[in-house]
Amino acid sequence: MELDFQKKEQILSEFKSNINNIVKNSNVKEVEVFEDYYQDKQIFGYVVERADELKAEVYTEYTGIEENQVLKNVHWFINDGENKSGPFNGLTAAIQQFLG
């Protein structure tokens, strides 16, 4: 089930707002917001690159069940070999820890 354009824009806007709040006053070189498909699921996420070039990729999947469950699961991958997944409310803490 694919989201309509307006809902996509709303989610991407929320991601941008969320990550911009997280990375304020942090050692961040670049933030890229993206949407993609993974195992037939529509996903939204962002890549955060620190000044030391470590990258964290964070994404959440659209479950297609109810609109209020769009941001149900979050997965993040850090290119130093650490992979994690968990509920969306764990996202902010994980990224803040990554950014130091």
For each residue, the residues with C-beta under 8 A, 3 or more apart:
1: 42 62 64
2: 42
3: 7 8 11 42 62 70
4: 7 8
5: 8 9
6: 9 10
7: 3 4 10 11 67 70
8: 3 4 5 11 12 35 44
9: 5 6 12 13
10: 6 7 13 14
11: 3 7 8 14 15 44 62 70 71
12: 8 9 15 16 33 35 44
13: 9 10 16 17
14: 10 11 17 18 71
15: 11 12 18 19 33 44 45 46
16: 12 13 19 20 33 46
17: 13 14 20 21
18: 14 15 21 22 91 92
19: 15 16 22 23 31 33 46 48 95
20: 16 17 23 24 31
21: 17 18 24
22: 18 19 26 92 95 96 99
23: 19 20 26 28 31 48 95 99
24: 20 21
25:
26: 22 23 96 99 100
27: 50 51 52 99 100
28: 23 31 48 49 50 51 99
29: 49 50 51 53
30: 47 48 49
31: 19 20 23 28 46 47 48 49
32: 46 47
33: 12 15 16 19 44 45 46
34: 44 45 46 47 59
35: 8 12 42 43 44 45
36: 42 43 45 59
37: 40 41 42 43
38: 41 43 59 61
39:
40: 37
41: 37 38 61 62 63
42: 1 2 3 35 36 37 61 62
43: 35 36 37 38 59 60 61 62
44: 8 11 12 15 33 34 35 59 60 62
45: 15 33 34 35 36 57 58 59 60
46: 15 16 19 31 32 33 34 57 58 59
47: 30 31 32 34 55 56 57 58
48: 19 23 28 30 31 55 56 58 95 98 99
49: 28 29 30 31 53 54 55
50: 27 28 29 53 54 55 98 99 100
51: 27 28 29
52: 27
53: 29 49 50
54: 49 50 78 79 80 98
55: 47 48 49 50 78 79
56: 47 48 76 77 78 79 95 98
57: 45 46 47 76 77 78
58: 45 46 47 48 74 75 76 91 94 95
59: 34 36 38 43 44 45 46 74 75 76
60: 43 44 45 70 71 72 73 74 75 88 91
61: 38 41 42 43 72 73
62: 1 3 11 41 42 43 44 70
63: 41 66 69 70 72 73
64: 1
65: 69
66: 63 69
67: 7 70
68:
69: 63 65 66 72
70: 3 7 11 60 62 63 67
71: 11 14 60 74 88
72: 60 61 63 69 87 88
73: 60 61 63 85 86 87 88
74: 58 59 60 71 85 86 87 88 90 91
75: 58 59 60 83 84 85
76: 56 57 58 59 83 84 85 91 94 95 98
77: 56 57 82 83 84
78: 54 55 56 57 81 82 83 98
79: 54 55 56
80: 54
81: 78
82: 77 78
83: 75 76 77 78
84: 75 76 77 94
85: 73 74 75 76
86: 73 74 90 91 94
87: 72 73 74 90
88: 60 71 72 73 74 91
89: 92
90: 74 86 87 93 94
91: 18 58 60 74 76 86 88 94 95
92: 18 22 89 95 96
93: 90 96 97
94: 58 76 84 86 90 91 97 98
95: 19 22 23 48 56 58 76 91 92 98 99
96: 22 26 92 93 99
97: 93 94 100
98: 48 50 54 56 76 78 94 95
99: 22 23 26 27 28 48 50 95 96
100: 26 27 50 97
